[in-house]
């Protein structure tokens, strides 16, 4: 059975772990089973990051005229 890594404590930790996984996978030195486990862990980290980004986006809502509206950044590439 595959070992599941503990959840990251922060967005930054998750990104750091993703960068390490990518480096390891791109090296071409991982055996097949380790590559599959790294891919699975990477997918979980990506979902974690997406959830944290969605939370941050919610927090960036601004109060305008007594109504919560999403923050819009003019000219931002999103």
PDB file of N, CA, C and O in Angstrom:
ATOM      1  N   UNK A   1       0.850  -1.179   0.000  1.00  0.00           N
ATOM      2  CA  UNK A   1       0.000   0.000   0.000  1.00  0.00           C
ATOM      3  C   UNK A   1       0.893   1.238   0.000  1.00  0.00           C
ATOM      4  O   UNK A   1       1.921   1.246   0.676  1.00  0.00           O
ATOM      5  N   UNK A   2       0.529   2.272  -0.734  1.00  0.00           N
ATOM      6  CA  UNK A   2       1.325   3.485  -0.857  1.00  0.00           C
ATOM      7  C   UNK A   2       1.247   4.317   0.414  1.00  0.00           C
ATOM      8  O   UNK A   2       0.201   4.429   1.054  1.00  0.00           O
ATOM      9  N   UNK A   3       2.395   4.897   0.754  1.00  0.00           N
ATOM     10  CA  UNK A   3       2.463   5.784   1.925  1.00  0.00           C
ATOM     11  C   UNK A   3       1.939   7.161   1.536  1.00  0.00           C
ATOM     12  O   UNK A   3       2.365   7.731   0.531  1.00  0.00           O
ATOM     13  N   UNK A   4       1.019   7.693   2.328  1.00  0.00           N
ATOM     14  CA  UNK A   4       0.469   9.017   2.068  1.00  0.00           C
ATOM     15  C   UNK A   4       1.216  10.030   2.922  1.00  0.00           C
ATOM     16  O   UNK A   4       1.307   9.886   4.141  1.00  0.00           O
ATOM     17  N   UNK A   5       1.750  11.062   2.265  1.00  0.00           N
ATOM     18  CA  UNK A   5       2.480  12.112   2.982  1.00  0.00           C
ATOM     19  C   UNK A   5       1.492  12.952   3.779  1.00  0.00           C
ATOM     20  O   UNK A   5       0.338  13.101   3.378  1.00  0.00           O
ATOM     21  N   UNK A   6       1.941  13.504   4.914  1.00  0.00           N
ATOM     22  CA  UNK A   6       1.052  14.374   5.684  1.00  0.00           C
ATOM     23  C   UNK A   6       0.692  15.624   4.884  1.00  0.00           C
ATOM     24  O   UNK A   6       1.448  16.066   4.018  1.00  0.00           O
ATOM     25  N   UNK A   7      -0.467  16.176   5.190  1.00  0.00           N
ATOM     26  CA  UNK A   7      -0.907  17.389   4.490  1.00  0.00           C
ATOM     27  C   UNK A   7       0.067  18.522   4.792  1.00  0.00           C
ATOM     28  O   UNK A   7       0.580  18.629   5.906  1.00  0.00           O
ATOM     29  N   UNK A   8       0.316  19.367   3.795  1.00  0.00           N
ATOM     30  CA  UNK A   8       1.214  20.499   4.033  1.00  0.00           C
ATOM     31  C   UNK A   8       0.601  21.480   5.027  1.00  0.00           C
ATOM     32  O   UNK A   8      -0.620  21.605   5.128  1.00  0.00           O
ATOM     33  N   UNK A   9       1.472  22.173   5.758  1.00  0.00           N
ATOM     34  CA  UNK A   9       1.011  23.134   6.748  1.00  0.00           C
ATOM     35  C   UNK A   9       0.617  24.456   6.108  1.00  0.00           C
ATOM     36  O   UNK A   9      -0.135  25.235   6.695  1.00  0.00           O
ATOM     37  N   UNK A  10       1.125  24.712   4.904  1.00  0.00           N
ATOM     38  CA  UNK A  10       0.855  25.991   4.259  1.00  0.00           C
ATOM     39  C   UNK A  10       0.913  25.846   2.741  1.00  0.00           C
ATOM     40  O   UNK A  10       1.383  24.841   2.207  1.00  0.00           O
ATOM     41  N   UNK A  11       0.423  26.873   2.072  1.00  0.00           N
ATOM     42  CA  UNK A  11       0.483  26.928   0.616  1.00  0.00           C
ATOM     43  C   UNK A  11       1.939  26.868   0.161  1.00  0.00           C
ATOM     44  O   UNK A  11       2.278  26.148  -0.778  1.00  0.00           O
ATOM     45  N   UNK A  12       2.792  27.632   0.836  1.00  0.00           N
ATOM     46  CA  UNK A  12       4.206  27.699   0.450  1.00  0.00           C
ATOM     47  C   UNK A  12       4.894  26.345   0.601  1.00  0.00           C
ATOM     48  O   UNK A  12       5.720  25.968  -0.231  1.00  0.00           O
ATOM     49  N   UNK A  13       4.555  25.619   1.658  1.00  0.00           N
ATOM     50  CA  UNK A  13       5.123  24.279   1.838  1.00  0.00           C
ATOM     51  C   UNK A  13       4.665  23.355   0.712  1.00  0.00           C
ATOM     52  O   UNK A  13       5.456  22.566   0.194  1.00  0.00           O
ATOM     53  N   UNK A  14       3.402  23.449   0.336  1.00  0.00           N
ATOM     54  CA  UNK A  14       2.873  22.615  -0.739  1.00  0.00           C
ATOM     55  C   UNK A  14       3.594  22.912  -2.053  1.00  0.00           C
ATOM     56  O   UNK A  14       3.947  21.991  -2.789  1.00  0.00           O
ATOM     57  N   UNK A  15       3.811  24.177  -2.347  1.00  0.00           N
ATOM     58  CA  UNK A  15       4.503  24.551  -3.587  1.00  0.00           C
ATOM     59  C   UNK A  15       5.938  24.025  -3.564  1.00  0.00           C
ATOM     60  O   UNK A  15       6.431  23.518  -4.571  1.00  0.00           O
ATOM     61  N   UNK A  16       6.602  24.145  -2.423  1.00  0.00           N
ATOM     62  CA  UNK A  16       7.971  23.650  -2.296  1.00  0.00           C
ATOM     63  C   UNK A  16       8.029  22.139  -2.527  1.00  0.00           C
ATOM     64  O   UNK A  16       8.918  21.637  -3.214  1.00  0.00           O
ATOM     65  N   UNK A  17       7.062  21.423  -1.940  1.00  0.00           N
ATOM     66  CA  UNK A  17       7.020  19.973  -2.124  1.00  0.00           C
ATOM     67  C   UNK A  17       6.727  19.619  -3.581  1.00  0.00           C
ATOM     68  O   UNK A  17       7.284  18.660  -4.114  1.00  0.00           O
ATOM     69  N   UNK A  18       5.853  20.394  -4.223  1.00  0.00           N
ATOM     70  CA  UNK A  18       5.580  20.170  -5.646  1.00  0.00           C
ATOM     71  C   UNK A  18       6.840  20.371  -6.492  1.00  0.00           C
ATOM     72  O   UNK A  18       7.123  19.578  -7.390  1.00  0.00           O
ATOM     73  N   UNK A  19       7.589  21.431  -6.201  1.00  0.00           N
ATOM     74  CA  UNK A  19       8.820  21.693  -6.949  1.00  0.00           C
ATOM     75  C   UNK A  19       9.811  20.540  -6.801  1.00  0.00           C
ATOM     76  O   UNK A  19      10.475  20.155  -7.764  1.00  0.00           O
ATOM     77  N   UNK A  20       9.906  19.993  -5.592  1.00  0.00           N
ATOM     78  CA  UNK A  20      10.800  18.861  -5.361  1.00  0.00           C
ATOM     79  C   UNK A  20      10.335  17.639  -6.147  1.00  0.00           C
ATOM     80  O   UNK A  20      11.143  16.957  -6.777  1.00  0.00           O
ATOM     81  N   UNK A  21       9.044  17.368  -6.110  1.00  0.00           N
ATOM     82  CA  UNK A  21       8.505  16.226  -6.858  1.00  0.00           C
ATOM     83  C   UNK A  21       8.771  16.370  -8.351  1.00  0.00           C
ATOM     84  O   UNK A  21       9.155  15.410  -9.018  1.00  0.00           O
ATOM     85  N   UNK A  22       8.567  17.565  -8.863  1.00  0.00           N
ATOM     86  CA  UNK A  22       8.778  17.810 -10.297  1.00  0.00           C
ATOM     87  C   UNK A  22      10.240  17.568 -10.659  1.00  0.00           C
ATOM     88  O   UNK A  22      10.541  16.911 -11.655  1.00  0.00           O
ATOM     89  N   UNK A  23      11.148  18.109  -9.838  1.00  0.00           N
ATOM     90  CA  UNK A  23      12.587  17.915 -10.084  1.00  0.00           C
ATOM     91  C   UNK A  23      12.921  16.427 -10.090  1.00  0.00           C
ATOM     92  O   UNK A  23      13.632  15.947 -10.973  1.00  0.00           O
ATOM     93  N   UNK A  24      12.405  15.706  -9.106  1.00  0.00           N
ATOM     94  CA  UNK A  24      12.680  14.266  -9.013  1.00  0.00           C
ATOM     95  C   UNK A  24      12.143  13.521 -10.234  1.00  0.00           C
ATOM     96  O   UNK A  24      12.822  12.658 -10.790  1.00  0.00           O
ATOM     97  N   UNK A  25      10.931  13.858 -10.644  1.00  0.00           N
ATOM     98  CA  UNK A  25      10.325  13.172 -11.788  1.00  0.00           C
ATOM     99  C   UNK A  25      11.035  13.518 -13.086  1.00  0.00           C
ATOM    100  O   UNK A  25      11.220  12.653 -13.943  1.00  0.00           O
ATOM    101  N   UNK A  26      11.438  14.784 -13.240  1.00  0.00           N
ATOM    102  CA  UNK A  26      12.107  15.199 -14.468  1.00  0.00           C
ATOM    103  C   UNK A  26      13.520  14.630 -14.579  1.00  0.00           C
ATOM    104  O   UNK A  26      14.082  14.573 -15.673  1.00  0.00           O
ATOM    105  N   UNK A  27      14.094  14.210 -13.455  1.00  0.00           N
ATOM    106  CA  UNK A  27      15.446  13.654 -13.487  1.00  0.00           C
ATOM    107  C   UNK A  27      15.496  12.339 -14.259  1.00  0.00           C
ATOM    108  O   UNK A  27      16.540  11.961 -14.792  1.00  0.00           O
ATOM    109  N   UNK A  28      14.368  11.653 -14.315  1.00  0.00           N
ATOM    110  CA  UNK A  28      14.322  10.376 -15.013  1.00  0.00           C
ATOM    111  C   UNK A  28      14.944   9.238 -14.214  1.00  0.00           C
ATOM    112  O   UNK A  28      15.122   8.140 -14.741  1.00  0.00           O
ATOM    113  N   UNK A  29      15.276   9.485 -12.956  1.00  0.00           N
ATOM    114  CA  UNK A  29      15.950   8.487 -12.133  1.00  0.00           C
ATOM    115  C   UNK A  29      14.999   7.692 -11.243  1.00  0.00           C
ATOM    116  O   UNK A  29      15.414   6.716 -10.617  1.00  0.00           O
ATOM    117  N   UNK A  30      13.729   8.095 -11.177  1.00  0.00           N
ATOM    118  CA  UNK A  30      12.778   7.389 -10.321  1.00  0.00           C
ATOM    119  C   UNK A  30      12.286   6.116 -11.006  1.00  0.00           C
ATOM    120  O   UNK A  30      11.991   6.130 -12.202  1.00  0.00           O
ATOM    121  N   UNK A  31      12.197   5.023 -10.260  1.00  0.00           N
ATOM    122  CA  UNK A  31      11.574   3.826 -10.818  1.00  0.00           C
ATOM    123  C   UNK A  31      10.080   4.079 -11.057  1.00  0.00           C
ATOM    124  O   UNK A  31       9.513   5.038 -10.533  1.00  0.00           O
ATOM    125  N   UNK A  32       9.472   3.237 -11.830  1.00  0.00           N
ATOM    126  CA  UNK A  32       8.072   3.406 -12.222  1.00  0.00           C
ATOM    127  C   UNK A  32       7.151   3.584 -11.020  1.00  0.00           C
ATOM    128  O   UNK A  32       6.349   4.517 -10.998  1.00  0.00           O
ATOM    129  N   UNK A  33       7.248   2.716 -10.026  1.00  0.00           N
ATOM    130  CA  UNK A  33       6.360   2.800  -8.867  1.00  0.00           C
ATOM    131  C   UNK A  33       6.545   4.123  -8.125  1.00  0.00           C
ATOM    132  O   UNK A  33       5.566   4.729  -7.689  1.00  0.00           O
ATOM    133  N   UNK A  34       7.782   4.572  -7.980  1.00  0.00           N
ATOM    134  CA  UNK A  34       8.049   5.836  -7.301  1.00  0.00           C
ATOM    135  C   UNK A  34       7.513   7.008  -8.128  1.00  0.00           C
ATOM    136  O   UNK A  34       7.020   7.988  -7.569  1.00  0.00           O
ATOM    137  N   UNK A  35       7.607   6.911  -9.438  1.00  0.00           N
ATOM    138  CA  UNK A  35       7.068   7.960 -10.315  1.00  0.00           C
ATOM    139  C   UNK A  35       5.553   8.052 -10.183  1.00  0.00           C
ATOM    140  O   UNK A  35       4.997   9.149 -10.131  1.00  0.00           O
ATOM    141  N   UNK A  36       4.888   6.904 -10.129  1.00  0.00           N
ATOM    142  CA  UNK A  36       3.436   6.891  -9.961  1.00  0.00           C
ATOM    143  C   UNK A  36       3.033   7.473  -8.605  1.00  0.00           C
ATOM    144  O   UNK A  36       2.061   8.223  -8.517  1.00  0.00           O
ATOM    145  N   UNK A  37       3.773   7.132  -7.553  1.00  0.00           N
ATOM    146  CA  UNK A  37       3.483   7.666  -6.221  1.00  0.00           C
ATOM    147  C   UNK A  37       3.718   9.175  -6.197  1.00  0.00           C
ATOM    148  O   UNK A  37       2.942   9.916  -5.594  1.00  0.00           O
ATOM    149  N   UNK A  38       4.790   9.630  -6.854  1.00  0.00           N
ATOM    150  CA  UNK A  38       5.077  11.069  -6.910  1.00  0.00           C
ATOM    151  C   UNK A  38       3.980  11.799  -7.672  1.00  0.00           C
ATOM    152  O   UNK A  38       3.576  12.894  -7.282  1.00  0.00           O
ATOM    153  N   UNK A  39       3.501  11.203  -8.750  1.00  0.00           N
ATOM    154  CA  UNK A  39       2.415  11.813  -9.530  1.00  0.00           C
ATOM    155  C   UNK A  39       1.157  11.944  -8.679  1.00  0.00           C
ATOM    156  O   UNK A  39       0.494  12.981  -8.700  1.00  0.00           O
ATOM    157  N   UNK A  40       0.828  10.895  -7.933  1.00  0.00           N
ATOM    158  CA  UNK A  40      -0.355  10.921  -7.075  1.00  0.00           C
ATOM    159  C   UNK A  40      -0.205  11.984  -5.989  1.00  0.00           C
ATOM    160  O   UNK A  40      -1.136  12.745  -5.727  1.00  0.00           O
ATOM    161  N   UNK A  41       0.969  12.035  -5.359  1.00  0.00           N
ATOM    162  CA  UNK A  41       1.197  13.035  -4.324  1.00  0.00           C
ATOM    163  C   UNK A  41       1.133  14.439  -4.913  1.00  0.00           C
ATOM    164  O   UNK A  41       0.597  15.354  -4.286  1.00  0.00           O
ATOM    165  N   UNK A  42       1.674  14.613  -6.111  1.00  0.00           N
ATOM    166  CA  UNK A  42       1.618  15.908  -6.786  1.00  0.00           C
ATOM    167  C   UNK A  42       0.183  16.332  -7.056  1.00  0.00           C
ATOM    168  O   UNK A  42      -0.162  17.502  -6.891  1.00  0.00           O
ATOM    169  N   UNK A  43      -0.650  15.396  -7.468  1.00  0.00           N
ATOM    170  CA  UNK A  43      -2.066  15.698  -7.718  1.00  0.00           C
ATOM    171  C   UNK A  43      -2.762  16.157  -6.439  1.00  0.00           C
ATOM    172  O   UNK A  43      -3.570  17.086  -6.459  1.00  0.00           O
ATOM    173  N   UNK A  44      -2.440  15.494  -5.326  1.00  0.00           N
ATOM    174  CA  UNK A  44      -3.030  15.893  -4.044  1.00  0.00           C
ATOM    175  C   UNK A  44      -2.552  17.286  -3.631  1.00  0.00           C
ATOM    176  O   UNK A  44      -3.333  18.088  -3.119  1.00  0.00           O
ATOM    177  N   UNK A  45      -1.276  17.569  -3.854  1.00  0.00           N
ATOM    178  CA  UNK A  45      -0.734  18.889  -3.516  1.00  0.00           C
ATOM    179  C   UNK A  45      -1.366  19.981  -4.377  1.00  0.00           C
ATOM    180  O   UNK A  45      -1.632  21.082  -3.895  1.00  0.00           O
ATOM    181  N   UNK A  46      -1.603  19.675  -5.641  1.00  0.00           N
ATOM    182  CA  UNK A  46      -2.243  20.650  -6.534  1.00  0.00           C
ATOM    183  C   UNK A  46      -3.657  20.949  -6.048  1.00  0.00           C
ATOM    184  O   UNK A  46      -4.071  22.108  -6.031  1.00  0.00           O
ATOM    185  N   UNK A  47      -4.400  19.918  -5.655  1.00  0.00           N
ATOM    186  CA  UNK A  47      -5.757  20.138  -5.129  1.00  0.00           C
ATOM    187  C   UNK A  47      -5.705  20.993  -3.862  1.00  0.00           C
ATOM    188  O   UNK A  47      -6.539  21.879  -3.676  1.00  0.00           O
ATOM    189  N   UNK A  48      -4.732  20.730  -2.995  1.00  0.00           N
ATOM    190  CA  UNK A  48      -4.559  21.524  -1.779  1.00  0.00           C
ATOM    191  C   UNK A  48      -4.296  22.990  -2.145  1.00  0.00           C
ATOM    192  O   UNK A  48      -4.913  23.893  -1.579  1.00  0.00           O
ATOM    193  N   UNK A  49      -3.391  23.222  -3.084  1.00  0.00           N
ATOM    194  CA  UNK A  49      -3.067  24.598  -3.503  1.00  0.00           C
ATOM    195  C   UNK A  49      -4.275  25.289  -4.122  1.00  0.00           C
ATOM    196  O   UNK A  49      -4.529  26.461  -3.841  1.00  0.00           O
ATOM    197  N   UNK A  50      -5.015  24.584  -4.953  1.00  0.00           N
ATOM    198  CA  UNK A  50      -6.204  25.172  -5.567  1.00  0.00           C
ATOM    199  C   UNK A  50      -7.221  25.574  -4.504  1.00  0.00           C
ATOM    200  O   UNK A  50      -7.842  26.631  -4.608  1.00  0.00           O
ATOM    201  N   UNK A  51      -7.394  24.737  -3.481  1.00  0.00           N
ATOM    202  CA  UNK A  51      -8.343  25.057  -2.412  1.00  0.00           C
ATOM    203  C   UNK A  51      -7.873  26.282  -1.639  1.00  0.00           C
ATOM    204  O   UNK A  51      -8.678  27.154  -1.311  1.00  0.00           O
ATOM    205  N   UNK A  52      -6.574  26.357  -1.343  1.00  0.00           N
ATOM    206  CA  UNK A  52      -6.047  27.516  -0.619  1.00  0.00           C
ATOM    207  C   UNK A  52      -6.180  28.788  -1.450  1.00  0.00           C
ATOM    208  O   UNK A  52      -6.493  29.848  -0.908  1.00  0.00           O
ATOM    209  N   UNK A  53      -5.948  28.696  -2.747  1.00  0.00           N
ATOM    210  CA  UNK A  53      -6.109  29.868  -3.616  1.00  0.00           C
ATOM    211  C   UNK A  53      -7.563  30.314  -3.669  1.00  0.00           C
ATOM    212  O   UNK A  53      -7.846  31.512  -3.688  1.00  0.00           O
ATOM    213  N   UNK A  54      -8.485  29.357  -3.693  1.00  0.00           N
ATOM    214  CA  UNK A  54      -9.911  29.707  -3.689  1.00  0.00           C
ATOM    215  C   UNK A  54     -10.283  30.407  -2.385  1.00  0.00           C
ATOM    216  O   UNK A  54     -11.067  31.356  -2.392  1.00  0.00           O
ATOM    217  N   UNK A  55      -9.720  29.941  -1.262  1.00  0.00           N
ATOM    218  CA  UNK A  55      -9.975  30.598   0.020  1.00  0.00           C
ATOM    219  C   UNK A  55      -9.425  32.020   0.009  1.00  0.00           C
ATOM    220  O   UNK A  55     -10.080  32.948   0.483  1.00  0.00           O
ATOM    221  N   UNK A  56      -8.237  32.185  -0.526  1.00  0.00           N
ATOM    222  CA  UNK A  56      -7.623  33.516  -0.580  1.00  0.00           C
ATOM    223  C   UNK A  56      -8.445  34.447  -1.463  1.00  0.00           C
ATOM    224  O   UNK A  56      -8.611  35.625  -1.144  1.00  0.00           O
ATOM    225  N   UNK A  57      -8.958  33.923  -2.569  1.00  0.00           N
ATOM    226  CA  UNK A  57      -9.789  34.731  -3.462  1.00  0.00           C
ATOM    227  C   UNK A  57     -11.049  35.196  -2.745  1.00  0.00           C
ATOM    228  O   UNK A  57     -11.475  36.338  -2.915  1.00  0.00           O
ATOM    229  N   UNK A  58     -11.643  34.322  -1.950  1.00  0.00           N
ATOM    230  CA  UNK A  58     -12.827  34.695  -1.170  1.00  0.00           C
ATOM    231  C   UNK A  58     -12.491  35.802  -0.184  1.00  0.00           C
ATOM    232  O   UNK A  58     -13.273  36.735  -0.003  1.00  0.00           O
ATOM    233  N   UNK A  59     -11.345  35.705   0.446  1.00  0.00           N
ATOM    234  CA  UNK A  59     -10.936  36.694   1.436  1.00  0.00           C
ATOM    235  C   UNK A  59     -10.644  38.047   0.799  1.00  0.00           C
ATOM    236  O   UNK A  59     -10.677  39.072   1.480  1.00  0.00           O
ATOM    237  N   UNK A  60     -10.360  38.060  -0.498  1.00  0.00           N
ATOM    238  CA  UNK A  60     -10.065  39.307  -1.190  1.00  0.00           C
ATOM    239  C   UNK A  60     -11.319  40.034  -1.662  1.00  0.00           C
ATOM    240  O   UNK A  60     -11.241  41.063  -2.334  1.00  0.00           O
ATOM    241  N   UNK A  61     -12.467  39.487  -1.302  1.00  0.00           N
ATOM    242  CA  UNK A  61     -13.711  40.186  -1.602  1.00  0.00           C
ATOM    243  C   UNK A  61     -13.732  41.487  -0.812  1.00  0.00           C
ATOM    244  O   UNK A  61     -13.322  41.519   0.348  1.00  0.00           O
ATOM    245  N   UNK A  62     -14.204  42.548  -1.431  1.00  0.00           N
ATOM    246  CA  UNK A  62     -14.231  43.844  -0.739  1.00  0.00           C
ATOM    247  C   UNK A  62     -15.660  44.279  -0.490  1.00  0.00           C
ATOM    248  O   UNK A  62     -16.574  43.955  -1.248  1.00  0.00           O
ATOM    249  N   UNK A  63     -15.826  45.014   0.579  1.00  0.00           N
ATOM    250  CA  UNK A  63     -17.134  45.541   0.935  1.00  0.00           C
ATOM    251  C   UNK A  63     -17.354  46.833   0.158  1.00  0.00           C
ATOM    252  O   UNK A  63     -16.625  47.808   0.339  1.00  0.00           O
ATOM    253  N   UNK A  64     -18.362  46.833  -0.708  1.00  0.00           N
ATOM    254  CA  UNK A  64     -18.650  47.997  -1.540  1.00  0.00           C
ATOM    255  C   UNK A  64     -20.148  48.265  -1.485  1.00  0.00           C
ATOM    256  O   UNK A  64     -20.956  47.433  -1.899  1.00  0.00           O
ATOM    257  N   UNK A  65     -20.507  49.432  -0.970  1.00  0.00           N
ATOM    258  CA  UNK A  65     -21.916  49.813  -0.848  1.00  0.00           C
ATOM    259  C   UNK A  65     -22.727  48.800  -0.048  1.00  0.00           C
ATOM    260  O   UNK A  65     -23.867  48.489  -0.393  1.00  0.00           O
ATOM    261  N   UNK A  66     -22.125  48.290   1.023  1.00  0.00           N
ATOM    262  CA  UNK A  66     -22.843  47.363   1.889  1.00  0.00           C
ATOM    263  C   UNK A  66     -23.021  45.984   1.306  1.00  0.00           C
ATOM    264  O   UNK A  66     -23.773  45.181   1.858  1.00  0.00           O
ATOM    265  N   UNK A  67     -22.350  45.680   0.201  1.00  0.00           N
ATOM    266  CA  UNK A  67     -22.509  44.395  -0.465  1.00  0.00           C
ATOM    267  C   UNK A  67     -21.129  43.820  -0.770  1.00  0.00           C
ATOM    268  O   UNK A  67     -20.252  44.526  -1.269  1.00  0.00           O
ATOM    269  N   UNK A  68     -20.940  42.541  -0.468  1.00  0.00           N
ATOM    270  CA  UNK A  68     -19.659  41.911  -0.781  1.00  0.00           C
ATOM    271  C   UNK A  68     -19.573  41.679  -2.288  1.00  0.00           C
ATOM    272  O   UNK A  68     -20.473  41.106  -2.900  1.00  0.00           O
ATOM    273  N   UNK A  69     -18.478  42.133  -2.858  1.00  0.00           N
ATOM    274  CA  UNK A  69     -18.246  41.937  -4.277  1.00  0.00           C
ATOM    275  C   UNK A  69     -16.828  41.416  -4.454  1.00  0.00           C
ATOM    276  O   UNK A  69     -15.948  41.753  -3.662  1.00  0.00           O
ATOM    277  N   UNK A  70     -16.589  40.603  -5.473  1.00  0.00           N
ATOM    278  CA  UNK A  70     -15.239  40.105  -5.680  1.00  0.00           C
ATOM    279  C   UNK A  70     -14.303  41.255  -6.090  1.00  0.00           C
ATOM    280  O   UNK A  70     -14.701  42.197  -6.776  1.00  0.00           O
ATOM    281  N   UNK A  71     -13.060  41.139  -5.647  1.00  0.00           N
ATOM    282  CA  UNK A  71     -12.054  42.117  -6.007  1.00  0.00           C
ATOM    283  C   UNK A  71     -11.686  41.924  -7.471  1.00  0.00           C
ATOM    284  O   UNK A  71     -11.406  40.802  -7.894  1.00  0.00           O
ATOM    285  N   UNK A  72     -11.682  42.992  -8.242  1.00  0.00           N
ATOM    286  CA  UNK A  72     -11.259  42.895  -9.638  1.00  0.00           C
ATOM    287  C   UNK A  72     -10.000  43.728  -9.810  1.00  0.00           C
ATOM    288  O   UNK A  72      -9.916  44.858  -9.330  1.00  0.00           O
ATOM    289  N   UNK A  73      -9.035  43.159 -10.493  1.00  0.00           N
ATOM    290  CA  UNK A  73      -7.784  43.835 -10.744  1.00  0.00           C
ATOM    291  C   UNK A  73      -7.712  44.185 -12.222  1.00  0.00           C
ATOM    292  O   UNK A  73      -7.614  43.296 -13.068  1.00  0.00           O
ATOM    293  N   UNK A  74      -7.758  45.439 -12.528  1.00  0.00           N
ATOM    294  CA  UNK A  74      -7.729  45.864 -13.915  1.00  0.00           C
ATOM    295  C   UNK A  74      -6.361  45.567 -14.504  1.00  0.00           C
ATOM    296  O   UNK A  74      -5.333  45.850 -13.890  1.00  0.00           O
ATOM    297  N   UNK A  75      -6.359  45.000 -15.690  1.00  0.00           N
ATOM    298  CA  UNK A  75      -5.117  44.699 -16.389  1.00  0.00           C
ATOM    299  C   UNK A  75      -4.376  43.484 -15.873  1.00  0.00           C
ATOM    300  O   UNK A  75      -3.274  43.191 -16.336  1.00  0.00           O
ATOM    301  N   UNK A  76      -4.959  42.775 -14.926  1.00  0.00           N
ATOM    302  CA  UNK A  76      -4.285  41.585 -14.384  1.00  0.00           C
ATOM    303  C   UNK A  76      -4.524  40.398 -15.299  1.00  0.00           C
ATOM    304  O   UNK A  76      -5.640  40.157 -15.758  1.00  0.00           O
ATOM    305  N   UNK A  77      -3.448  39.660 -15.554  1.00  0.00           N
ATOM    306  CA  UNK A  77      -3.567  38.425 -16.329  1.00  0.00           C
ATOM    307  C   UNK A  77      -3.912  37.312 -15.383  1.00  0.00           C
ATOM    308  O   UNK A  77      -3.090  36.932 -14.549  1.00  0.00           O
ATOM    309  N   UNK A  78      -5.118  36.774 -15.493  1.00  0.00           N
ATOM    310  CA  UNK A  78      -5.568  35.716 -14.596  1.00  0.00           C
ATOM    311  C   UNK A  78      -5.871  34.486 -15.385  1.00  0.00           C
ATOM    312  O   UNK A  78      -6.269  33.470 -14.815  1.00  0.00           O
TER     313      UNK A  78
END
